[in-house]
């Protein structure tokens, strides 16, 4: 195909959005003429999917999806309103085996979901566009070059031969909702407009503080002056003998783009002027990303503008599995919750889809780094086939060209678990390390985004590609492999591109509305529990293991006798594990430079992997991560006979004057020993402090020496802003572990109107309570499932989830109590 897609023009063009679709047996209708005998059509839209259109018409149940890959699906649109004459038809993505007809004539056959097309067309007064999405099943059954290994991830081995998403093909991972249809935009442009293609636009930050914006591209239909404008600077571009316009614009004293946890994500508008005619090239940010490997050269971490960044966040799944929406309105609520949780990185794994530029533009704005896998996972792909290799190269070119100058793009990766899959099959490195990741994708990344580090595969590094103590890991020692929490330190994790997968239980309100069944007592509950294909266990079994080993309760007995408490303790234990593990990894002495939780959001309501449920509501695990990810933070670690250590973090660009207080309480309320100290914590710095240094004398804070009965049952550390007295962070340590006994809930709750529509809830405790949780209909508490102790009030902001003038009313409960408190504004 011509090397012109994606292309940019001064005019945005006219979107073709209104279609009708019909479903026919595979191969039954060869050409559009035969459709005249069919009167069974339903409305459909583009961009969109057949599953979404059929569901809207009441003909498809996303909770019990039927296969769409064993039938043909025809889309039809009348183009009467688009005018006659020469046009350019832009098709940004067709899933997956597609034939495009204009007025009954075949104008395109496409075999990749991830490839866009631009076609010159001529419209008549009554033109019609037909697109046939052929049944995928026969293509999945086709024989290709023999594979060196057969993964268990997906149901069909034929997926290695077809460029389509694995979503919908991974039993136990996601619903079997098949991606079929024009999932990305279809647009008609006027022919003869100036057209920008083969764009190369690179924003870099020099060590001299100058922003450098390098432009290169082909312009068709324009012979006049061309200039590039950004940051108040203008550069007249020059045309080479090869016909490319090029130049480098310099912006002195440019404001840097930083992830939001470490600074401000400054952005600049970029325009290309053809005389007085403007082409908007979007916004860019100036930053410099480098890989740091540590003193031994075996690590992996990122420095942004010479600042070492601990990357934390989650693996993105999909914002709309049914319709595969890619618009800003769909993305924004979820991405804002990622930022609100303190996440500074999201990974788009190789088992998903490429997200649209709108996703990256929002991440640019919000200061969230993106780790982008190319969409390859687990399989032995036939890149020795020249046609397949060419398809891969074009796919990579198009995807990277779409993301020119987006500063949030931080890592490019050849795919997910290809190296791991081959190595775990016992094959030598020469068999599983191949041209796809080492050559084709590496070359494409270097050509189109040389400012972004490239990782061959995730995981990779070390004697085996999945060893956590070198390079990039997928760490499930704590989690699926049932290792004790201490393994997070013992494994010497360097960077976990995915980790800590648990069956995270949603809030009760979500379950009551969308899955009103008892855990384990109904097959619908178990159907929503994620599992690895072929394994004899699922991720609820994993969670139950830790419920028993950490809290000393038998999950089977509890689930049978008190299912509501089982759910509460299940919510608590995964939140507990996440907060403790990230506290471990963020220590100054830790080898870990980043970790991404598997996964960010669920695809169905239930106890899935996500820390956000399928309705968009944060789970208790999300709140735990929000506490663990704070840029200004204190955590506690039990160092055995060395006692408790407090770990202070200031990731902001400013010096902070802080006060650390530590108190050990008996019966959760009576201070036994306490101390405080003022600290000046420099920008982007951490400090470790022994808790006993604040007391001035020995005290067995970790209850390691065990000289008699324990003198206390909880230690509370607070990090306080010295100037304002605001509590920035709290950390708790319970030396005797989990106590199943329940005490009365001795907390006073006071509500007051805050700024705008927010409300402030002030909680004052007379006794320590564990895993306090709020249920406030219509409001999102910005902290939940937390511990509270005497000594200082706890302020919680309640944010309305919809526009409303109503006052909040809610209930406060705690896992450590069998009572509850009501409050009302």
Secondary structure, 3 states (H helix, E strand, C coil): CCCCCCCEECCCCEECCEEEEEEEECCCCCCHHHHHHCCCCEEEECCCCHHHHHHHCCCCCHHHCCCCCCEEEEEEEECHHHCCEEEEEEECCCECCEEEEECCEEEEEECECCCCEEEEEEECCCCEEEEEECCCHHHHCCCCCCCCCCCCCCCCHHHHHCECCCCCCCCCCCCCCCCCECCCCEEEEECCCCEEEEEEEEEEECCCCCEEEEEEEEEECCCCCEEEEECCEEEECEECCCCEEEEEEEECCCCEECCCCCCCECCEEEEEEECCEEEEEEEECECCEEEECCCCCCCCEEEECCEEECEEEEEECCCCCCCCCCCHHHHHHHHHHHHHCCCCEEEECCCCCCCCHHHHHHHHHHCCEEEEECCCECCCCCCCCHHHHHHHHHHHHHHHHHCCCCCCEEEEECCECHHHHHHHCCCCHHHHCCHHHHHHHHHHHHHHCCCCEEECCECECCCCCCCCCCCEEEECCCCCCCCCCCHHHHCCCCCEEEECCCCCCCCHHHHHHHCCCCCCCCHHHHHCCCCCCCCCCCHHHHHHHHHHHHHCCCHHHHHHHCHHHHHHHHHHHHHHHHHHHHHHHCCCCCCCCEEEECCCECCCCCCCCCCECCCCCECHHHHHHHHHCCCEEEEEEECHHHCEEEEEEECCCCCEEEEEEEEEEECCCEEEEEEEEEEEECCCEEEEEEHHHHCCCCCCCCCCCCCCCCCCCEEEEEEEECCCCCEEEEEEECCCCCCCCCCCCCEEEEEEECCCCCEEEEEEECCCEEEEEEEECCEEECCCCEEECCCCCEEEEEEECCCCCCCCEEEEEECCCCCCEEEEC
